[in-house]
Amino acid sequence: MSVDVDIYMNNVVKFFKTNPNDLLSLIPKDKEDEFYEKIRETANQNTNKGEDVTLTQKQIIDICVIINGKVPKGDVVQEEKLESHMRMTNFGIIYLN
């Protein structure tokens, strides 16, 4: 564990304790501990990679999406959900006739 991560986490928790409505707009109240744990994990990963401890906007959004029971867009293999006559490409879905 890093001192930087501890300081960052203290600031995050303090912010959401001061602004509880901001937290509730992101996640359900009963998932608060899970939210903080995932932020800590991601901050530790950032530190281990030699990056800034502060989470990016995308990292925070991905955590919120996961906690709310969904899969972040970049992590899903969309082709599994497609019918056999459809293929996902860089340009979107292609329908095979």
C-alpha positions as CSV (number, residue, x, y, z in Angstrom):
1,M,0.0,0.0,0.0
2,S,1.1,3.4,-0.8
3,V,0.9,6.6,1.2
4,D,-0.3,8.4,-1.9
5,V,-3.2,5.9,-2.3
6,D,-4.2,6.5,1.4
7,I,-4.1,10.2,1.0
8,Y,-6.2,10.0,-2.2
9,M,-8.7,7.7,-0.6
10,N,-9.1,10.0,2.4
11,N,-9.8,12.9,0.0
12,V,-12.3,10.8,-2.0
13,V,-14.2,9.6,1.1
14,K,-14.2,13.2,2.6
15,F,-15.6,14.6,-0.7
16,F,-18.5,12.1,-0.7
17,K,-19.2,12.4,3.0
18,T,-19.5,16.2,2.4
19,N,-21.5,15.7,-0.8
20,P,-23.6,12.6,-0.2
21,N,-26.0,13.4,-3.1
22,D,-23.1,13.2,-5.5
23,L,-22.4,9.7,-4.4
24,L,-26.0,8.6,-4.6
25,S,-26.1,9.9,-8.2
26,L,-23.4,7.4,-9.0
27,I,-24.2,4.3,-7.0
28,P,-26.7,2.9,-4.5
29,K,-26.1,3.7,-0.9
30,D,-25.6,0.0,0.1
31,K,-22.7,-0.3,-2.4
32,E,-20.7,2.5,-0.9
33,D,-18.0,0.3,0.7
34,E,-17.6,-1.7,-2.6
35,F,-17.2,1.6,-4.5
36,Y,-14.4,2.7,-2.2
37,E,-12.7,-0.7,-2.4
38,K,-12.7,-0.6,-6.2
39,I,-11.4,2.9,-6.2
40,R,-8.6,1.8,-3.9
41,E,-7.8,-1.2,-6.1
42,T,-7.7,0.9,-9.2
43,A,-5.5,3.6,-7.5
44,N,-3.1,0.9,-6.4
45,Q,-3.0,-0.5,-9.9
46,N,-2.2,3.0,-11.3
47,T,0.6,3.4,-8.7
48,N,2.0,0.0,-9.6
49,K,2.1,1.0,-13.3
50,G,4.0,4.2,-12.4
51,E,1.0,6.3,-13.3
52,D,-0.7,9.1,-11.3
53,V,-2.7,7.7,-8.3
54,T,-5.8,9.8,-9.3
55,L,-8.3,7.8,-11.2
56,T,-9.3,8.9,-14.7
57,Q,-12.9,9.8,-15.5
58,K,-13.2,6.6,-17.5
59,Q,-11.9,4.5,-14.6
60,I,-14.5,6.1,-12.3
61,I,-17.3,5.6,-14.8
62,D,-16.2,1.9,-15.3
63,I,-16.4,1.3,-11.6
64,C,-19.8,2.9,-11.3
65,V,-21.1,0.8,-14.3
66,I,-19.7,-2.4,-12.7
67,I,-21.2,-1.6,-9.3
68,N,-24.6,-0.9,-11.0
69,G,-24.6,-4.4,-12.4
70,K,-23.4,-3.9,-16.0
71,V,-20.3,-4.5,-18.0
72,P,-18.2,-1.5,-19.3
73,K,-18.5,-1.1,-23.1
74,G,-14.8,-1.7,-23.8
75,D,-14.8,-5.0,-21.8
76,V,-17.7,-6.8,-23.5
77,V,-17.4,-9.1,-26.4
78,Q,-20.4,-7.9,-28.3
79,E,-20.2,-10.5,-31.0
80,E,-21.5,-13.1,-28.5
81,K,-24.8,-11.2,-28.3
82,L,-25.2,-10.9,-32.0
83,E,-27.3,-13.3,-34.2
84,S,-25.3,-15.6,-36.5
85,H,-26.0,-13.4,-39.5
86,M,-24.5,-10.3,-37.8
87,R,-20.9,-9.4,-37.2
88,M,-19.3,-6.6,-35.1
89,T,-16.6,-4.6,-36.9
90,N,-14.8,-1.3,-36.2
91,F,-17.5,0.3,-38.3
92,G,-20.4,-1.1,-36.3
93,I,-22.6,-4.1,-36.9
94,I,-22.6,-5.7,-40.4
95,Y,-25.5,-7.8,-41.5
96,L,-24.6,-10.8,-43.6
97,N,-27.1,-11.8,-46.3
